[in-house]
Amino acid sequence: MIAAGFARPSPPNRFDNAIAIAIDAPPEAVSACLTAPALMP
């Protein structure tokens, strides 16, 4: 479920979408959501 958010074409609000997903995710997934956008070009 988490990966699906990053697999879609990147909209301007990709980071906002990651935050929305993280709200319902366990803590370790929250860290991944916050880190992955920063590592992506």
Beta strands, then each sheet from edge to edge (+ up, - down):
end
